[in-house]
């Protein structure tokens, strides 16, 4: 599989980019792609030490044009027997990689408005919390990937190169840079109904579906959350999974008391759960 990373606007139109900011952006984008690619091989979220990962990841060429780099990603026998896509054909593994890259970039950059691909939904059902952990791990790298935007380059497009038209995986823009780079801590305590879609017990993180806004939001469980909070989250996940996989109509909504980390435009980027109960009247 070949991926292209194309810098557009500004100096890139002269077929060059600022050396320091540009290479920092390439470093971040390279790391983010490796984090997602390696997850399919090892079945765990690796944040560092990518020098000996069991996959092929090469920078193949710099193409003429605005400023375009081509990356080669290839899976050997290791991924075919791996814990995530064991038994799948190489093409299916590649499709899962592109789907995962789309979802990870969308969730980090605040552009997750499209329907989640079925392959990723299946993965989230089979390995609850892993995709949320993957998004959290990739966020610093994607933030670094924005480094050159507004500093010599306007946009960065990441695509899968195909024989037909390239498939768009992500677009980094001044708007996504503002979303990723700038946070506003909102310590106002609020109460609202959510449905818990995933939870990583090791990290204390996951995703909650906002029933009012109709979107999935990452969450962090506060370290002093009580036992009933954890039991409530787990019960919601179980009901959410039954509804998605079996068509059961069990209510998965739970009341969350939370604070948040917001984007500067007021959008919630992450909620920090203080308490969870099955009913608002219990909080």
C-alpha positions as CSV (number, residue, x, y, z in Angstrom):
1,X,0.0,0.0,0.0
2,X,1.2,3.5,-0.8
3,X,0.2,6.7,1.0
4,X,0.9,10.2,-0.2
5,X,1.4,13.2,2.1
6,X,1.0,16.4,0.1
7,X,1.8,19.8,1.4
8,X,-0.2,22.6,-0.4
9,X,-0.2,26.4,-0.4
10,X,2.5,28.9,0.5
11,X,6.0,27.8,-0.2
12,X,4.8,24.3,-1.2
13,X,3.6,25.8,-4.5
14,X,7.3,26.5,-5.2
15,X,8.0,22.8,-4.6
16,X,9.7,23.5,-1.2
17,X,8.8,23.7,2.5
18,X,10.5,25.3,5.5
19,X,13.2,22.8,6.6
20,X,12.6,22.8,10.3
21,X,8.9,23.1,10.6
22,X,8.4,20.9,7.5
23,X,10.5,18.0,8.8
24,X,8.8,18.2,12.2
25,X,5.5,17.9,10.5
26,X,6.7,14.9,8.5
27,X,8.0,13.4,11.8
28,X,4.6,13.7,13.4
29,X,2.7,12.3,10.4
30,X,5.2,9.4,10.1
31,X,4.7,8.6,13.8
32,X,0.9,8.7,13.6
33,X,0.8,6.4,10.6
34,X,3.2,4.0,12.4
35,X,1.2,4.0,15.6
36,X,-1.9,2.9,13.7
37,X,-0.1,0.5,11.3
38,X,1.8,-1.2,14.1
39,X,-1.4,-1.7,16.1
40,X,-2.7,-4.1,13.5
41,X,0.5,-6.2,13.8
42,X,1.0,-6.3,17.5
43,X,-2.5,-5.8,18.8
44,X,-1.3,-3.2,21.3
45,X,-0.8,0.6,21.2
46,X,2.9,1.4,20.8
47,X,3.9,5.0,21.5
48,X,7.7,4.8,21.0
49,X,10.6,2.5,19.8
50,X,9.5,2.1,16.2
51,X,12.9,1.1,15.0
52,X,12.2,-2.6,14.9
53,X,8.4,-3.0,14.2
54,X,7.4,-6.1,12.2
55,X,6.2,-4.3,9.1
56,X,7.7,-2.5,6.2
57,X,7.4,1.3,6.3
58,X,9.5,3.2,3.8
59,X,9.7,6.8,2.5
60,X,9.8,5.9,-1.2
61,X,10.1,9.2,-3.1
62,X,9.5,12.9,-3.2
63,X,7.1,13.6,-6.1
64,X,7.1,16.7,-8.3
65,X,4.1,18.9,-7.5
66,X,3.3,21.2,-4.6
67,X,5.4,19.0,-2.2
68,X,4.5,15.4,-2.1
69,X,6.0,12.5,-0.2
70,X,5.2,8.8,-0.9
71,X,5.2,6.2,1.9
72,X,5.1,2.4,1.5
73,X,3.3,0.4,4.1
74,X,3.6,-3.4,3.7
75,X,2.5,-6.2,6.0
76,X,4.4,-9.5,6.1
77,X,3.4,-12.8,7.5
78,X,3.4,-11.3,11.0
79,X,0.2,-9.4,10.6
80,X,-1.7,-12.3,9.0
81,X,-1.4,-14.2,12.2
82,X,-1.6,-11.2,14.5
83,X,-4.2,-10.6,17.2
84,X,-6.2,-8.0,15.4
85,X,-6.6,-9.3,11.8
86,X,-5.5,-12.9,12.1
87,X,-6.9,-14.9,9.2
88,X,-7.7,-11.9,7.0
89,X,-6.3,-11.4,3.6
90,X,-3.7,-8.8,3.0
91,X,-6.2,-6.6,1.1
92,X,-8.6,-6.7,4.0
93,X,-5.9,-5.7,6.4
94,X,-5.0,-2.8,4.1
95,X,-8.7,-1.7,4.1
96,X,-8.8,-1.8,7.9
97,X,-5.7,0.3,8.0
98,X,-7.1,3.0,5.8
99,X,-10.4,2.9,7.7
100,X,-8.5,3.2,11.0
101,X,-6.4,6.1,9.8
102,X,-9.5,8.0,8.7
103,X,-11.2,7.5,12.1
104,X,-8.2,8.3,14.2
105,X,-7.5,11.5,12.2
106,X,-11.1,12.6,12.3
107,X,-11.4,12.1,16.0
108,X,-8.2,13.9,16.8
109,X,-8.9,16.7,14.5
110,X,-12.5,17.2,15.5
111,X,-13.9,16.3,12.1
112,X,-15.6,13.0,13.0
113,X,-18.9,13.7,11.3
114,X,-19.0,10.9,8.8
115,X,-20.4,7.4,9.5
116,X,-17.8,5.1,11.1
117,X,-16.8,2.3,8.7
118,X,-18.2,-1.1,9.6
119,X,-14.7,-2.6,9.9
120,X,-13.9,-0.1,12.7
121,X,-17.3,-0.7,14.4
122,X,-16.5,-4.4,14.4
123,X,-13.1,-3.8,15.8
124,X,-14.5,-1.6,18.6
125,X,-17.0,-4.3,19.4
126,X,-14.4,-7.1,19.5
127,X,-11.7,-5.0,21.3
128,X,-13.5,-2.4,23.5
129,X,-11.4,0.6,24.2
130,X,-8.5,-0.1,21.8
131,X,-9.5,2.4,19.2
132,X,-10.0,5.1,21.8
133,X,-6.5,4.3,23.2
134,X,-5.2,4.5,19.6
135,X,-6.7,7.9,19.2
136,X,-5.2,9.1,22.5
137,X,-1.7,7.8,21.5
138,X,-1.8,9.3,18.1
139,X,-2.9,12.8,19.2
140,X,0.6,14.2,20.1
141,X,2.0,13.0,16.8
142,X,-0.9,14.5,14.8
143,X,-0.5,17.7,16.7
144,X,3.2,17.8,15.7
145,X,2.0,16.9,12.1
146,X,0.3,20.3,12.0
147,X,3.6,22.1,12.8
148,X,4.2,23.6,9.4
149,X,0.6,24.8,8.8
150,X,0.5,28.6,8.8
151,X,4.3,28.5,8.8
152,X,5.0,28.2,5.1
153,X,2.2,25.7,4.2
154,X,-1.6,26.0,4.2
155,X,-2.9,22.4,4.0
156,X,-1.6,18.9,4.2
157,X,-3.5,16.1,2.4
158,X,-3.0,12.4,3.3
159,X,-4.3,10.0,0.7
160,X,-4.1,6.4,-0.3
161,X,-2.5,6.1,-3.7
162,X,-4.6,3.8,-5.9
163,X,-4.8,2.9,-9.6
164,X,-8.0,4.9,-9.8
165,X,-8.6,8.2,-8.0
166,X,-6.7,8.7,-4.7
167,X,-8.7,8.0,-1.6
168,X,-8.7,10.9,0.9
169,X,-7.8,9.8,4.4
170,X,-7.2,13.1,6.2
171,X,-6.9,16.8,5.5
172,X,-5.0,19.0,8.0
173,X,-5.9,22.7,7.8
174,X,-5.6,25.9,9.8
175,X,-9.0,25.0,11.4
176,X,-7.9,21.5,12.5
177,X,-4.6,23.0,13.8
178,X,-6.5,25.4,16.0
179,X,-8.7,22.6,17.2
180,X,-5.8,20.2,18.0
181,X,-3.3,22.8,19.4
182,X,-5.5,24.9,21.6
183,X,-7.4,23.7,24.6
184,X,-9.7,25.5,27.1
185,X,-10.1,23.7,30.5
186,X,-13.8,23.9,31.5
187,X,-14.2,23.1,35.2
188,X,-17.9,23.8,35.2
189,X,-19.6,20.6,36.5
190,X,-22.4,19.4,34.3
191,X,-24.8,16.5,34.2
192,X,-26.0,14.8,31.0
193,X,-27.1,11.5,29.5
194,X,-24.5,9.5,27.5
195,X,-24.2,5.9,26.2
196,X,-20.8,4.4,26.8
197,X,-19.4,2.9,23.6
198,X,-15.9,1.8,24.8
199,X,-13.8,1.7,27.9
200,X,-10.1,0.9,28.3
201,X,-9.7,-0.2,32.0
202,X,-5.9,0.1,31.9
203,X,-5.9,3.7,30.6
204,X,-9.1,4.8,32.2
205,X,-10.3,6.2,28.9
206,X,-13.0,5.5,26.3
207,X,-15.7,7.1,24.2
208,X,-19.2,8.2,25.2
209,X,-22.0,8.9,22.8
210,X,-23.7,12.2,23.5
211,X,-27.4,11.4,23.0
212,X,-28.3,15.1,22.6
213,X,-25.6,16.1,20.1
214,X,-25.5,12.7,18.3
215,X,-21.8,12.3,18.4
216,X,-19.1,10.2,20.1
217,X,-16.8,12.0,22.5
218,X,-13.6,10.7,24.2
219,X,-13.6,10.6,28.0
220,X,-11.2,10.3,30.8
221,X,-12.3,8.7,34.1
222,X,-11.1,10.6,37.1
223,X,-8.8,8.6,39.5
224,X,-11.1,9.1,42.5
225,X,-14.3,7.9,40.7
226,X,-16.1,5.4,43.0
227,X,-16.9,1.8,42.4
228,X,-20.5,2.4,41.4
229,X,-19.3,4.7,38.6
230,X,-17.2,2.0,37.1
231,X,-20.0,-0.5,37.4
232,X,-22.4,1.9,35.7
233,X,-20.0,2.5,32.8
234,X,-19.5,-1.3,32.3
235,X,-23.3,-1.9,32.4
236,X,-23.8,0.8,29.7
237,X,-21.1,-0.8,27.5
238,X,-22.8,-4.2,27.8
239,X,-26.2,-2.7,26.8
240,X,-24.7,-0.6,24.0
241,X,-23.0,-3.8,22.5
242,X,-26.2,-5.8,22.7
243,X,-28.1,-3.0,20.9
244,X,-25.4,-2.7,18.2
245,X,-24.8,-6.4,17.6
246,X,-28.1,-8.1,18.6
247,X,-30.7,-5.5,18.0
248,X,-31.8,-5.5,21.6
249,X,-33.6,-2.3,22.7
250,X,-32.2,-2.2,26.2
251,X,-31.5,1.4,27.2
252,X,-27.8,2.1,27.4
253,X,-28.1,5.7,28.5
254,X,-26.5,6.6,31.8
255,X,-26.1,9.9,33.7
256,X,-22.6,11.4,33.8
257,X,-21.4,14.2,36.0
258,X,-18.4,15.7,34.3
259,X,-16.1,18.6,33.5
260,X,-14.4,18.9,30.1
261,X,-11.5,20.0,27.9
262,X,-12.9,22.3,25.1
263,X,-11.7,23.7,21.8
264,X,-11.5,27.5,21.7
265,X,-14.7,27.5,19.6
266,X,-16.6,25.9,22.5
267,X,-16.8,22.4,21.2
268,X,-16.1,19.7,23.7
269,X,-12.9,17.7,22.9
270,X,-13.0,15.4,25.9
271,X,-15.1,14.9,29.0
272,X,-13.6,14.1,32.4
273,X,-16.1,11.8,34.3
274,X,-16.5,12.5,38.0
275,X,-19.5,10.2,38.6
276,X,-21.8,7.9,36.7
277,X,-25.2,6.6,37.7
278,X,-28.1,4.9,35.9
279,X,-30.4,7.8,36.7
280,X,-29.9,11.6,37.0
281,X,-31.7,11.6,40.3
282,X,-29.0,9.4,41.8
283,X,-26.4,12.1,41.4
